[in-house]
Amino acid sequence: MKITLISTSTYPSDQGIRTISSVLKKAGHDVKIAFMTLSEDYSKNYNLSELSQLMKLCSGSEFIGVNSFASTSKRASRIISFLKKRLNVPILYGGVHATISPEDCIKDSDIVCVGEGEGAVLDFAEAIQKKKKIDKIKNLWIRKEGKIIKNPVRDLVDDLDNLPLPDYDVQDHYLLENGKIRKFTEYDLGGQIFFLTGRGCPYGCDYCSNSLFNELYEGRRKKILRWNSPEYIIKGILFLKERFSSLGYFDIRDDTFSLRSLEDIKKFCELYKEKVKMRFKCLGDPKTITDEKIKLLLDAGCTDIIIGIQGSERVNREIYHRNQKDEYVLRAAQILNKYKGKIAVMYDVITSNPYEQPEDTVDMIRLLQKIPKPYYLSVNNLVFFNGSKLYERAKADGIIKTEKDSAISLNYWDRSAHILLKKKNKYLVLILNLMRGVATENRFGFMPNFLINYLLKPERIRRNLRNESPTLMALKLVSVFDLIREKIAKPFYRSLPLRFRIWYDRARYRV
């Protein structure tokens, strides 16, 4: 069968759709992938010319698959609506958003895949090819004769090594760029590949889809975390390294790579150092960082690690239901600081949360000041993803009255837009947002440390929370800065040759 898969991700790193493609190709199907990349301004959508080009690309396909995250769901909806009216072929809606919000997705597409899709998509393709009924295929929701059939999910694949490697046959891939759909090239990877080495997360934070995923598969899996073996990972990485000579590094994007056992990390590092010999990045969480693991990762070629802090200790415990304490963060930070100069460390935090109290934001800032320098601070503003536990709570509490209130159309880094939308704790949230960037003993981003301490004096906090005029003036300046970044800086960055972009990315987060 001829099949077209469509990704609405803002960057063509979508491993999920690439794995679906590999599963279908392994079964003998002819698959092409269209990466419909657009701006990180999620309020933007596809125009008629872009959709017409996509329809031409899909012509002759016997079924079409579309995926999305919550942030790109409006784009997926527009694609499905356009193609349904013009092409008489089944359209299957899948991805994270389809899993957490199938009730919304079934309004757009008559067929929705809930949960991991490899087995379901393969069964669906076989049924379409053999003209069989699809009514009882597990994982699929089907709208038929005015009713919705909600099939249960199948058991998860426990041994991920049984799945084929993600599809990087770029000759079958297409990319939307500057309003035109063209053939994908190696250089569209940007010198890096995002690589997932496992699935699942034991934390299930309320702002994240993993909490719903854990509930969906209760009793349908042997374990919450499933890992590819080190041998499988190295096989995939070597294949990609040999195929793409422009690669500068691999970015291992598991929610927390440091959750792997010490034995697993040791095996991976031995193989990586011996066979790959290329720098890589990974993610970790404070609770599972140990000196032994960091030594192994450094020796194997790890140059960057991202550590998720997210909220203050109270917010993590009571709002996000994330099992993390400040003592875990500081302990991990002390370990990582032993290797400063050898590894670049980024800490992630989430702010602009209407459930935060002023003291929560102050506690977060004080924690960041305690963490040994240098490091890079990434400040992300909260988005209520449709279907997440936090979204449902905010809706019930009246915080979300319309879709706009969820911030779904905003990027995490749209500082002034988030602060003005949430209308809570503006003064302190702005200070924390302005701390984003390189943290040294003397400054956080643009903010000198002495100025932060001055602005956090209790009487000054009380005065500025009561009188918001100075904060609103500052937000106007931030809006201008962000506009310059979006309209001038980012387009200029994307116009640079690949080698300069790689150099800039390395230098930006090295401290």
N, C-alpha and C positions, 0 to 999 in steps of 0.2 A: 504493500500500500504506500501511497504518497501521503506524507503527513507533514504539516507545518506546525511548529511550536513557537509561541510568541512570548517573549519576556518583557515585562514592563519595568524592570529594574532600571535605576538611574545609571548604573555602571554594568558593563557586560561581564560580570563575575559570577553570574547565577549558576552555582554548582548544581542546584536542584534540577533545573530544567535540562542541564547538560547530562545528568545521570539518567533522567527519563529518556532522553534521546539515545543514549548508549544502550539502554535496555531494549528499546524499540529496534534499533539497528541490529543488535545481536539476534533478534528474532527475524531479521530479514527485511525489515521495512526501510523505505527510502525517506529519510527525515532531513528537514532543513530547519534551522532556528533563526528567527528574526529578533534581534535585540533592539527594541524600540526605546532607546535611551532618550531621555528628555532632561530638562533642567531640574535641579534640586528644589526649585520653587514648585511645590506640589499643586499649586493652584493652576498651573499651566497644563494644557491638554493638547491632544493632536488636532491638527487642522485637516481640512478636507483633502488637500494634496497629499499629505502624509498617509492618511487612511486609504486613499485611492491607490497609492503605490503599494501599500501592504496588501490590499485586495488582489492586485495583479500578481504579487509574489505568492499568494495563497491559491491562485487559480490552478485547478487540477488536483488539489489536495482532496483526499477522501475523508479526512477529519482534521480538525484544527484544535490545538491545545493552547490555552492562554493562562498565564499565572500572574499573581500580583501579591504585594504586601498591602497592608492597610493603607499606607501612604500613597500607593499608586493604584488603588482600587477604582478611582474615578476614571483613570486612563484605561484600565482593563474594561470597565463598563462601556466606555465609548467605542473601543475596538469591537467588542462583542456585538453591540447594537448595530454598528455599521455593517459588519460582515454578515450578520444574521439576515439582514434585509436584502442582501445581494448575492450570497452564495448558499446554495442548497446543500450544505454539508453539516454534520454534527459538530458542535463546538463544546469542548470540555473545559470547564473553568476549574483550575487548581491552584495550589500554592498556599502560603501561610494564611492569607486572608480568607480563602475558601474554607480552610479548616476551622478558623475561629469564628467566622461569620457566614456559615452556609445559608442561613435564612435570607441574608441580603443578596448573596451571589446567585441564588436560584431565581431571583427576580430578573436577573440579566441573562442567564444561560439556563437551558432546560436540563443540563447535566453538570453536576458539581462533584468534584472529587474532594472528599474530606479525609485528612490524614495523609500519611506517606503514600505516594501514588504509583510506585514502580509496578507492583502487581496489578493494581486496578487498571492502569492505563494499558498494560499488556493484554489483560482480559478484554478490555473495551475494544482495542484494535482488532483482536481476533473475532469478537462478536460482530463488529461492523463488516469485516472482511467476509465472514461466512454467513452474513445476513441472519444472525441469531438475535434473540431478545437480549436486552441489556438490563432488564428489570431487576435481576437478582444479583448483580455484580457487587460484591462487598466494597465498601468505601464510597460508593456512588449514591448521590441524591438525584432523583430523576423526576421531572415534572411531566405528568402524562394524564391527559384527559381531565385537566383541572385539579388533579390531586398530586401530592408530592410523596414519592416513595423514598423512604429514608433507610437505606441498607446499613447494617452495622459495619464497623471497621473489621478488617482481618487482623490476624496476629502479626506483630511486627517481625521484620527480618532480624533475627538475633545475631547472625554472623554476617556482618557487613562486607566481609571479604568475598561473599558470594555475588555481590553486585559488580558490574563492570565499571571500569574507570570512567570518570566524566568525559563527555564528548568534546574534544578539542580539534575535531576535523574542520578547521576554519574554512575550508573550501565550500562547505555546505552552510555557512553562517552568513548572516547579513546584519548590517548595523544602520540605524537611523542617525544621521549626523547633519546638522544644519539644514534640516528640512528634506534631506534626500536619503533614500535607502540605497545603500551600496554594499558591495562585497566586503566581508570582514577580512581584516589583515592581521598579521602577527603584531603589528605595532599598535593596534587598538587595545592590546592587553596592558599597555603602559609600562612594560618592563617588569611586571609583577603578575603573580597568579595567587588569588585567594583560594586556599585549599582547606577543606574540612576533613578532619581525620576521625570523626565520630559523630554520634547523634545523641541528643538528650541532655538534660540538665537536672540535677537533683534539687535545685533551689526553688524553681517554680515561682519566681517573684510575681507579685500581683500586677505589675505594669507590663509583663512579658507574656508572649504566647505560650511559653513552656508550661505555665501553670494549667492552662486548659488542655494542652497536649498530654500532660501527665494524667489528668482526669479521664480524657478520652480513651486512653489505652490502659486504664486500670484493669488488671487481669488479662491483658492481651500481650504481655511481654514478660520475659524472664527477669529483666533488670532495667532500671531507668536509664543508665548510661550504657551505650554500646560503642565500642571502639573498633576501628580498623587495626589490624596487626601492624607492627612496625615494618614488616616485610612488604605488605601491601602498599603502605604509604610510600616507602622508598621506591618501589617499582613504578608507582604513578609519577612521583616527582622526577625520577630519572628519565622517564618517557617524555615528560614535558620539557625538561632541560635540554634534551637532545633534539627535540622538535623545534624549539624556539630559541635561537641563538641570542636574541635581544634581552632575555630575562636577566634581571639584576638580583632578584630575590624572590623567595616564597613567603607568603603571608598566611600563616596557619590560623584559621579563624574560628576554631572551636570556642564555645562560650568560655571555657577555661581549660586550656591544655594542661595546666598544672594539676588538674584532678587525676590525671593518669598516675598509675602506681610508679614508684621509684624504679622498679624492675623494667616496666614498659618504657619509661623515659630513657633509662640506661641503654636498652637495646636500640631504640630509635636513634639516639645520639651516636652510638657506635657506628651504625650503618650510614647515617647521614654524613658523619665526618669522613668515613672511608670512601663512600661512593659519590656523594653529591658535591661536597666541597663548595657550597654557596651560602651566602648569608640568608638568614630567615628571621621572621618575626613571629610572635605568638601572644596569646592572651592568658592571664592567670587570675586567680582570686586570692585574696589575702590569707584565707584559712589554709590553703594547700601549698603555699610557697615554703620551700625548705632550702637550706643552704646546699644540701646534696643535689637537689634538682637544678638549682640555678648554676652550680658549677658545671654540671653535665651539659646543660643547654649552651652555656657560654663556650665551652670547649668544642662543641659541635658546630658553632657558627651563628648562634642567636645573638643578634645585635640590638633588638628592640623588644620590649614587653609592655603590654597594656594591662593595668590592674584596675578592676572595677571596685570603686568604693560606693558609689551611687548616693545614698542618703546619709544623714546624721544617724547616730546609733538608734535614737528613738524612732525616726522615720523608717529606717530599715526594719526595725522590729515590729512596729505597730501599724505602719501604713503599707510597706512593701512586702512584709512577712518574709524578709530576707535574713537568714541566720548569720548575721555578721556583727562583730563588735569592734569598737575602735582599737582595742588592744591587738586584734588580729592584724589590722592595717598597719599599726606602728611596728609590730614584730616583723611583718613582711618587709616593710620599708627599711628597717635596720639591716636586714639580710641583703636586700638589693643595693643599698648604699655602700656596702663593703666592696662592690664591684663597679663603682662609679668610674666613668671614663672608658669602661669596657662594654657597658650595656646602657642603652637609653631607656628610661622608664617614663611611661605616661600613666597618669592616674585619671580615671573617668569619674565624674560626679554628675548627678541629676539635680536640677533646681527648678524654679518657677513652678512649684507644686502647691496648689491651693490648700492642701492639707498641712503644709508646713507652718509652724509658728515662728515668729522672729527669732526666738532662742535656738531653733533648729538650724537656721541659716548661720547664726553666729557660731554655734557648735561646730558646724562643718568648716567654716573659715579657720577657726582655732585649730582644728585637727590638721588642716592643710599646712598651717604654719609650723606645726610640730614635726611634720614629716621631713626627714633629712633631705637637704638639697644637694645637687640640682635635680630637677625633674621637669617634665612637661605636664601642664594641667589642662585637661579637656573638660570644658563645662558644657553640658548638654541640658536643654530645657525640655521639660516633661511633655510628652504627647500621650493623650489617652487613646490607645488603640482600640478601635471598635471590637467588642467581644471579650476584651481582657477583663479580669476581675476588678481592676481599678476603674475601668471605664464604667462598668455596671454600678459600682459603688457611687461614682461621681454623678451618674445619671439619676440614681435613686435619691441622692442628697440634693439634687437641684443645681449642682455645679455645671453640669452639661444640660443645657436646655435646647440647643440647636447643634447641628454638626460642627459649626464653626467653633463652638466652645471647646471641642475636643482637641483643637490645634492640629488636626490631621493634615491640613493644607500647609502647615509650616514646617520648615526644616528645624532640626534641633538647635541650630546655631543662629536662628533669627531672633536675636536677643531682645530688641525693643518690641518686636511684634508679640513675642510670648509674654513679656512682662506686662504690656498694656492689655493683652487679652485676659490674663489670669487675674489682674486687679488685686493681687494679694502680696503684701510684704515687698512692695516695689523697690524701696530704697536699698534693702539688704540684698535682694536678688540681683540688682544692678551691680552692686559692689562685687559679688561673687562672679558674675559674668565678665566683669572687667579684669578679673584676675587670670583669665584664660591665657595660656602661653607658657613661656619658660619661667620656672620658679627658681630663684636663687636666694641666698641669704638676705639680699637687699630688696628684691622686688618679685612681684607676680605679674607676668605680662607687662602691661603699661603701668601697673600700680606699685609704687614704692611701698615697702613694708611699713615704714613709719606713717604713711598716709592711711593705710588700711587700719592701723591701730588708732589713729586719730578719728577716723570716720566711725569706728566701732565703740566709741565712748558711750556709755549708757544714755547720758542726757542728750547726746547728738542723735542717737538712734530714735529715742522717743520723739524728739522734735521733728525729725524728718519723716517719721511714719505718720505723724499728725498732719504736717504741712507737706504735701507732695509736690509743690510747685518747683523747687530746685531739682527734684528727681525727674520730673517731666521735662524740664529744660535739658537736662543731661541726656535723656532718652532721645530727644530730637537730634542731638549731636551724634549719638550712636547710630541712629537711623541713617544719617548722611554717610557715616563711615561704612555701614553695611551696604548701602546702595553703591558706593564706589567699589567696594569689594566685589559685588555681584555683577555690576555692569562693566567694570574696567579690569580689575585685577584678575578675576577668574577667566574671562575670555582671553586675556593676554597670556595667562599661564597655559591655557589649552593650545595656544598657537605656537608655543615654544617647541623646538625639536625634542624628541624623546629623551636624549641623553641629558639635556638641561633640566627637564622635569624630574628625572630620576635623581640628579644631583641635588635639586632644590628640596625634594621630599626627604632625602637623607639628612640634609643640613637643618631642615626646619625643626625636626624633633630631636636632633642631637643636642645635648646641652653640656 
